[in-house]
Amino acid sequence: MFKKLFFLLRIATAWGLGVMLVVGLYSALPLIGQLEFPAVLFSMFTMGLVIAGAFSHLHRVRLIAGRVDNETLDNRQKRLIEIPLEAGEAFDLVDAAIRELPGVEGVRSARDSLQVRAKIARPHLYGEPPLRRWNPLLWFAPDYNQLQATVTPAGDSGRVTLICEPESPAWSDWFLVDDGTNFENAEAIARAITRRIGERRRGEQASAAQTATEKELTEAKLHLLHAQVEPHFLYNTLASAQLLTRSDPARAEAMLGHLIQYLRRSLPSFDDDMSTLGMELERALAYLEILKIRMGDRLAVQIDVPQALRATPLPAMMLQTLVENAIKHGLEPRTGGGTVWIRARRDDDGVAVTVADDGEGFNSKTSGTGIGLKNVRERLRLRYAGDANLSVIANFPSGVAATITVPASAPANGTNPHA
């Protein structure tokens, strides 16, 4: 109540002094000064309209703000808004929010200085005022409000300073009211910014959920592929071991030992997507040792993986896929067989793991369907979000070299590091 009375008293005092000045000048004029009744009538009529307009402003402010205080009664509104986005993105968001305001005109935005200025037509809230030409509160009232938004970089976020005010100098606030229109504009822009941030967050969450779904589908396809391939490999290995038990029991026993080692490293991969380079190397070596028994002198294996790199996190079965590709598409079709190399090197902040062969190389007969390599690329994309890659090039003088480059440390719990 005190704030309302103070506001009414302030408006009434300012206009009372102004009316007294006009009446005093009027009374000082020759002859006209003797006609006091028109001056008194003018004073009473003007003060009545001023007080009625001030009451209207009070009620409208309470209607739109739900309270009456110095902030809501002020014709000039200021907001400080923190936006959890980089300054350039915050500026684009603020600029778009301002352009959506009803009645906005003359938007001028400067992206280099991160500033936006605009004019907003002041609405006729209750239609055209019937006493507009007689209402002193509307004589000098501007037809437009104006706003200025400045984005200040603050680390990884942007701080917005928003100012909404009438298109008139500050001294006019003693005589004029804005019917809460600048408070409405400031609140509308703040709501629009909040809504757009919410939409952005929901979009990021939906994208993360979609990525997680894609990852699950990719892993499901991988497991299905393993379920289809493993029986063939097991059948061939057991069949070879059965034959060797008659002719060479020692080699049969060695083959079964390598098969046990292979299965020990393979079975956990169905429950755990992440492994280490060392564990994957053991699986690949067990696989290659089995094939060396089956292929004999047609297969040679060379390993160059430093012990310090064997703890590097690596998605399960990824190295195995490259080794199987080297055997199936590189060496098996070749009569004389060949060599498989497995190397690992530190590469800046990552680790590069290469599987190379000197087999048939790139040709239409042995290139296969590409499902295995496509699966590797998709798993790297989903898990590392661009921080890992697979490159496949021709080996010299023959064969193919496939290199996986991954970060030296994996994301926690297999999550996307950029989600």
C-alpha positions in Angstrom: 0.0 0.0 0.0 2.8 2.4 0.9 4.4 1.9 -2.6 1.1 2.6 -4.3 0.6 5.8 -2.3 4.2 6.9 -3.0 3.8 6.3 -6.7 0.5 8.2 -6.8 2.0 11.0 -4.8 5.0 11.2 -7.1 2.9 11.4 -10.2 0.4 13.8 -8.7 3.2 16.1 -7.4 5.1 16.2 -10.7 1.9 17.0 -12.6 0.7 19.4 -9.9 3.9 21.4 -10.2 3.6 21.4 -14.0 0.0 22.5 -13.9 0.8 25.2 -11.4 3.5 26.5 -13.7 1.2 26.6 -16.7 -1.6 28.2 -14.7 0.8 30.8 -13.3 2.0 31.7 -16.8 -1.6 31.8 -17.9 -2.6 34.1 -15.1 0.3 36.4 -15.8 -1.0 37.2 -19.3 -2.9 40.5 -19.6 -6.7 40.3 -19.6 -6.7 36.5 -19.7 -5.3 36.4 -16.2 -8.7 37.8 -15.0 -10.5 34.7 -16.1 -9.6 32.4 -13.3 -12.4 29.9 -13.7 -11.0 28.2 -17.0 -7.6 27.8 -15.3 -9.1 26.1 -12.2 -11.3 23.9 -14.4 -8.2 23.0 -16.5 -6.3 22.2 -13.4 -8.9 19.9 -11.9 -9.6 18.1 -15.2 -5.9 17.5 -15.8 -5.2 16.2 -12.3 -8.3 14.0 -12.5 -7.1 12.4 -15.7 -3.5 12.0 -14.3 -4.7 10.3 -11.2 -7.1 8.0 -13.1 -4.2 7.1 -15.5 -1.9 6.4 -12.6 -4.6 4.1 -11.0 -5.0 2.3 -14.3 -1.2 1.8 -14.5 -1.2 0.3 -10.9 -4.0 -2.1 -11.6 -2.4 -3.3 -14.9 1.0 -3.8 -13.3 -0.6 -5.9 -10.6 -2.6 -7.8 -13.2 0.5 -8.8 -15.3 3.1 -9.1 -12.5 1.0 -10.3 -9.6 2.7 -7.7 -7.4 3.3 -4.0 -7.1 6.8 -2.9 -6.1 9.6 -0.6 -7.4 10.7 -3.1 -10.0 7.2 -3.7 -11.6 6.2 0.0 -11.4 9.4 1.2 -13.1 9.0 2.2 -16.8 12.5 1.0 -17.4 13.3 -2.7 -16.9 16.7 -4.5 -16.7 17.3 -8.2 -16.7 20.5 -10.2 -16.2 20.2 -13.7 -17.8 22.7 -16.4 -17.7 22.7 -18.7 -20.8 24.7 -21.9 -20.6 26.0 -21.6 -24.1 29.0 -20.2 -25.8 28.7 -16.4 -26.3 28.1 -16.7 -30.1 25.4 -19.3 -29.7 23.8 -17.3 -26.8 23.7 -14.2 -29.1 21.9 -16.1 -31.9 19.4 -17.4 -29.3 18.7 -13.9 -27.9 18.5 -12.4 -31.4 15.9 -15.0 -32.5 13.9 -14.5 -29.3 13.7 -10.7 -29.8 12.6 -11.1 -33.4 9.6 -13.1 -32.3 8.2 -10.3 -30.1 4.8 -8.9 -31.3 5.2 -5.5 -32.8 9.0 -5.6 -33.0 10.5 -3.3 -35.7 13.9 -2.1 -36.9 15.9 -5.0 -35.3 19.6 -4.2 -35.6 22.0 -6.9 -34.6 25.8 -6.7 -34.5 27.3 -10.1 -34.0 30.9 -8.8 -33.6 29.9 -6.7 -30.6 27.2 -9.2 -29.5 24.5 -6.4 -29.3 20.9 -6.3 -30.5 18.7 -3.2 -30.6 15.1 -3.0 -31.6 11.9 -0.9 -31.4 8.6 -2.3 -30.3 5.3 -0.6 -31.1 3.4 0.3 -27.9 0.0 -1.5 -28.1 -3.3 0.2 -27.5 -4.3 -2.1 -24.7 -7.9 -1.2 -24.5 -8.5 0.2 -28.0 -8.0 3.8 -29.0 -8.3 6.0 -25.8 -11.5 8.0 -26.1 -9.9 11.0 -24.5 -6.5 10.7 -26.1 -6.3 14.3 -27.2 -7.3 15.5 -23.7 -5.4 13.0 -21.6 -2.1 14.6 -20.4 -0.5 11.2 -19.8 -0.7 10.5 -23.5 0.3 13.9 -24.8 4.0 13.2 -24.7 3.9 9.4 -24.5 6.1 7.8 -27.2 4.5 5.4 -29.7 7.4 2.9 -29.3 9.3 1.2 -26.6 12.9 0.2 -27.2 15.2 -2.5 -26.1 18.9 -3.3 -26.1 20.4 -6.8 -25.4 24.2 -7.2 -24.9 25.8 -10.6 -24.5 29.0 -10.8 -22.4 31.2 -13.9 -22.7 31.7 -15.6 -19.4 33.8 -18.7 -20.0 31.7 -21.4 -21.6 28.5 -19.4 -21.1 27.0 -16.0 -22.1 25.6 -13.3 -19.8 22.8 -11.3 -21.3 22.1 -7.7 -20.1 18.6 -6.8 -21.3 17.2 -3.3 -21.1 13.6 -2.4 -22.0 12.5 1.2 -21.8 10.3 3.9 -23.4 11.6 5.8 -26.3 11.8 8.9 -24.2 14.4 10.4 -21.8 14.5 9.4 -18.2 13.1 12.6 -16.8 9.8 11.8 -18.5 9.2 9.0 -16.0 8.1 11.6 -13.5 5.1 12.4 -15.7 4.5 9.3 -17.9 3.6 5.7 -17.3 4.0 2.7 -19.7 1.1 0.6 -18.4 3.6 -2.2 -17.7 4.5 -2.8 -21.4 8.2 -2.8 -20.8 7.9 -5.2 -17.9 5.9 -7.5 -20.3 8.6 -7.2 -23.0 11.4 -8.1 -20.6 9.5 -11.1 -19.2 8.5 -12.2 -22.7 12.1 -12.2 -23.9 13.3 -14.0 -20.7 10.6 -16.7 -21.3 11.5 -17.1 -24.9 15.2 -17.6 -24.0 14.2 -20.2 -21.3 12.0 -22.0 -23.8 14.7 -22.1 -26.5 17.3 -23.4 -24.0 14.8 -26.1 -22.9 14.2 -27.1 -26.5 17.9 -27.3 -27.1 18.4 -29.5 -24.1 15.5 -31.7 -25.1 17.0 -32.0 -28.5 20.4 -32.9 -27.1 18.8 -35.5 -24.8 16.9 -37.0 -27.7 20.1 -37.1 -29.8 21.9 -38.8 -26.9 19.0 -41.3 -26.6 19.1 -41.9 -30.3 22.8 -42.4 -30.2 22.4 -44.9 -27.3 19.8 -46.8 -29.3 22.0 -46.8 -32.4 24.8 -48.2 -30.2 22.6 -50.9 -28.8 21.5 -51.9 -32.3 25.1 -51.9 -33.6 26.1 -54.1 -30.7 23.1 -56.4 -31.3 24.2 -56.7 -34.9 27.7 -57.5 -33.8 26.5 -60.2 -31.4 24.3 -61.7 -34.1 27.2 -61.7 -36.5 29.4 -63.5 -33.9 26.6 -66.0 -33.3 26.6 -66.7 -37.0 30.4 -66.9 -37.4 31.5 -68.6 -34.2 29.8 -71.9 -34.9 31.6 -72.2 -38.3 35.0 -71.4 -36.7 34.3 -73.8 -33.8 33.2 -76.6 -36.2 36.2 -76.2 -38.4 38.6 -76.1 -35.5 37.1 -79.1 -33.7 37.0 -81.1 -37.0 40.7 -80.3 -37.6 41.5 -81.4 -34.0 39.6 -84.6 -34.5 41.6 -85.4 -37.5 44.9 -84.5 -35.8 44.2 -86.8 -32.8 44.8 -89.8 -35.2 47.9 -88.5 -37.0 49.5 -85.9 -34.7 48.0 -85.9 -31.1 50.5 -83.3 -29.9 49.3 -80.7 -32.5 45.7 -81.7 -31.7 46.3 -81.0 -28.1 47.9 -77.6 -28.9 45.0 -76.7 -31.1 42.5 -77.4 -28.4 44.6 -75.4 -25.9 44.5 -72.4 -28.2 40.8 -72.9 -28.7 40.2 -72.8 -24.9 42.3 -69.6 -24.7 40.2 -68.1 -27.6 36.9 -69.0 -26.0 38.0 -67.7 -22.6 38.6 -64.3 -24.1 35.6 -64.4 -26.4 32.8 -65.3 -24.1 32.9 -62.1 -21.8 32.6 -59.9 -24.9 28.8 -60.5 -25.0 28.3 -58.9 -21.6 31.1 -56.2 -21.7 31.6 -54.0 -24.7 34.9 -52.7 -23.6 38.1 -54.6 -23.3 41.8 -53.8 -23.4 44.4 -54.0 -26.2 46.2 -56.8 -24.2 43.1 -58.9 -23.8 42.1 -58.5 -27.5 45.7 -59.3 -28.5 45.5 -62.6 -26.5 42.3 -63.5 -28.3 43.7 -62.7 -31.7 46.9 -64.7 -31.0 44.8 -67.7 -29.9 42.8 -67.4 -33.1 46.0 -67.1 -35.2 47.7 -70.0 -33.5 44.8 -72.2 -34.4 45.0 -71.1 -38.0 48.7 -71.7 -38.1 48.1 -75.3 -37.1 45.5 -75.6 -39.9 47.4 -73.6 -42.5 50.9 -74.7 -41.6 53.8 -72.8 -43.3 51.3 -70.8 -45.3 50.7 -68.5 -42.3 53.3 -66.4 -40.4 52.5 -64.0 -37.6 54.6 -61.0 -36.4 53.6 -59.0 -33.2 54.9 -55.6 -32.2 52.8 -54.3 -29.3 54.7 -52.6 -26.5 53.8 -53.8 -23.0 53.1 -50.2 -22.0 50.2 -50.0 -24.5 48.5 -53.2 -23.7 46.3 -51.6 -21.0 44.8 -49.2 -23.6 41.0 -49.5 -23.6 39.7 -51.0 -26.8 36.1 -52.1 -27.8 35.8 -55.9 -27.6 36.2 -57.9 -30.9 37.4 -54.9 -32.9 41.0 -56.2 -33.3 39.6 -59.6 -34.0 37.5 -58.3 -36.8 40.6 -56.8 -38.5 42.6 -60.0 -38.1 39.7 -62.1 -39.5 39.5 -59.8 -42.5 43.3 -60.1 -43.1 43.0 -63.9 -43.1 39.7 -64.3 -45.0 40.2 -61.7 -47.7 44.0 -61.5 -47.8 45.8 -64.7 -47.1 43.4 -67.6 -47.5 42.7 -66.9 -51.2 46.4 -66.8 -51.8 48.0 -70.1 -52.6 51.3 -69.3 -50.9 49.6 -67.7 -47.8 51.5 -64.9 -46.2 52.2 -62.9 -43.1 49.9 -61.0 -40.6 51.4 -58.1 -38.7 49.9 -56.6 -35.5 51.5 -53.4 -34.4 50.7 -50.7 -31.8 52.2 -47.2 -31.6 51.6 -44.2 -29.4 50.1 -41.4 -31.6 50.0 -38.0 -29.9 47.1 -38.4 -27.3 46.0 -41.7 -28.9 47.1 -45.2 -29.7 47.2 -46.5 -33.3 46.7 -50.3 -33.7 47.5 -51.7 -37.1 46.7 -55.1 -38.6 48.5 -55.6 -41.9 48.9 -58.5 -44.4 50.8 -59.2 -47.6 47.9 -61.0 -49.2 45.7 -60.3 -52.2 45.0 -56.7 -51.4 42.1 -54.7 -52.9 40.3 -56.6 -55.6 36.7 -57.5 -56.4 37.2 -61.2 -55.7 38.4 -60.9 -52.1 36.9 -57.5 -50.9 33.9 -59.1 -49.3 30.7 -57.2 -48.3 32.5 -54.7 -46.0 30.1 -55.4 -43.2 32.9 -56.0 -40.7 34.7 -52.7 -41.4 31.5 -50.8 -41.5 30.6 -52.2 -38.1 34.0 -51.1 -36.8 33.5 -47.6 -38.1 30.0 -47.3 -36.6 31.1 -48.6 -33.2 34.0 -46.1 -33.2 31.6 -43.2 -34.1 29.1 -44.1 -31.5 31.6 -44.7 -28.7 34.1 -41.9 -29.3 32.0 -39.3 -31.2 34.8 -38.5 -33.7 37.8 -38.9 -31.4 38.6 -42.3 -33.0 38.9 -43.5 -36.6 39.6 -46.5 -38.8 41.8 -46.1 -41.9 42.3 -48.9 -44.5 45.1 -48.5 -47.1 47.1 -50.6 -49.4 50.1 -52.3 -47.9 53.5 -52.3 -49.7 54.3 -54.3 -51.8 51.0 -56.2 -51.5 48.1 -56.6 -49.1 46.1 -54.3 -46.9 46.9 -52.3 -43.7 43.9 -51.4 -41.4 44.6 -49.0 -38.5 42.4 -48.2 -35.6 43.3 -45.0 -33.7 41.6 -44.6 -30.3 42.2 -42.2 -27.3 44.7 -43.5 -24.8 41.8 -43.6 -22.2 38.2 -44.7 -22.8 35.0 -42.8 -21.8 33.7 -43.9 -18.4 31.2 -46.7 -18.5 31.3 -46.6 -22.3 29.4 -43.3 -22.5 29.7 -40.8 -25.3 32.3 -38.2 -24.3 30.4 -35.4 -26.1 26.8 -36.4 -25.1 
